[in-house]
Amino acid sequence: MGNLLKLFSALSDHNRLRIIAALKEYSDLCACQIVELLGVSGATTSRHLSILLQVGLIDSYKDGRWVHYRLNRASHNYGQVTDWLEDQLYQTATVEKDRYALREIMATDREDICRKQRGEKCCPRKPEDQIKELAHVSS
């Protein structure tokens, strides 16, 4: 019963439900994309992701400097819970807005998202990108 209580405790937060809905929509999101969607600090997003990881609802993997998250369908038969949640969540205005926002986020280069959140030091532009950007601005 303890695992069940932890599961429902993890699901008792608005932003964590938004993360679950986003991962149902896009099976794989990097941390910066989730931060962008939620509109909260990286530290707050990290805390939400940590709670979802602890109960086994999501898992993560590293791809270079990027940390990606996805639903963990193999753990504790949570697939049924997330399927039920999907039916419930997609009826909400918040998730509908998130779906629209996610389309824009997914169309944006994740390095640009990271630069927006953390500044140039995080993801310095390549010299050829800087030249292209200068050419675009001057035209």
N, C-alpha and C positions, 0 to 999 in steps of 0.2 A: 504494500500500500504506500510505502514511502516514495517509491519511484513515481507512482501516479500523482502524489501530492506535489512532488518536484516538477513534474511535467506541467500540471495545471498552474502552478506558481509561475513557471517560466512563460506560460501563455497569457498571464494576467496583465500584461503590459501592452499598451497601444502600439509603441514602436516595435516591439518584438513581433507582434502580429503583422505589422506592416512588412517586416523583414521576411517572415514566412510567406506572405502573399507574393512578395517580389521574387523570392526564390522559386515559387510555384510558376510564376510567369516566365522567368529567365532562370534556367537551371543552374547557372553559374554566374556569380557576381563578385567583383573584387571589392575589397574593403572601401576603397575611395568612392566607388559607385554607390555603395550603401550609405556612406556618410552624406553624399550629395543628395540622395533620395530623402533621407530623414531630416536633413537640414539641422542637425545637431553636431556637436563637436566630435572629433575623432575619438576622444577618450570615452564619451558617453556611448557612442556606437560600439566601441570595443567592449564595453561592459555588457551591453545587450547581447552582442555576439558570443561573449564568454558564457553567459547564462544559457544560451541556446546550445552551445557546444557541450556544456557540462551535463545537460540532460539527454544529449544524444540526438536532438532534433536536426542539427546541422553538423556538417564536418567541414574541414578546411584543408587546403593544400597550398604550397608555396610555389610560385612560378617566377624565379628570379627575385626581384624586390616586391612583387605583387603577391598578396595573400587573397586567395579566392575562397568563397563559401558556396555551399550547395546543401540541399536537403539530404539528410541521411536516411534513405529509405530502408536500409538494412537493419537499423537499430530498433529493437523493442516493438516491432510492428506499428511504428508511428505513421506509416503510410496511410492507414485508415483514418487516423486523427487529422493528418494534413489534408487528406481528401475531403473530409467533412468540413474542416476549416475553410477550404477553398470555396465550397458552396456557400458558406455563411459570409465570408469576407467579401466576395465579389458582388454582394448586394449592397455594399456600403459606398458612400460617396468618397470617402478617403481613399479607398483602394482604387476606385475608378480614376481619381486624380493621380494617384501614384502610377497607375498603368500608363497614363499619358506622359508623366514626367520621366518614367523609365525609358520610354521610346526615345526621348531626347537625350537622356543620359547615355544610353547605349549607342547613339549616333555620334557621341563626342569621344574623341581620343582620350583614353584614360590618363595619359600623361598631362593633357590639358586640364583635366579635372584635378589631378594631384597638384599641379602648379597653382591652380585657383585656391585650393585648400591650404597648401603648405608653403607656397612661394617658389621662386626659381631654383633655390638650392636643392629642392627635392628632386626635380626632374629638369635639369638644365637643357635648354634647347640645343639641338645639333646646329653647327655652323650653317649647313645648307638650309635648314628650316628658318634660321634667322634671316638669311639672304632672301628667301622666298617671301617672308613676312614683310621685310623692308620694301621689296619690289611691289607687293600688293598694296601697301600703305601709300607709296608714292604715286601709284597710278590713279 
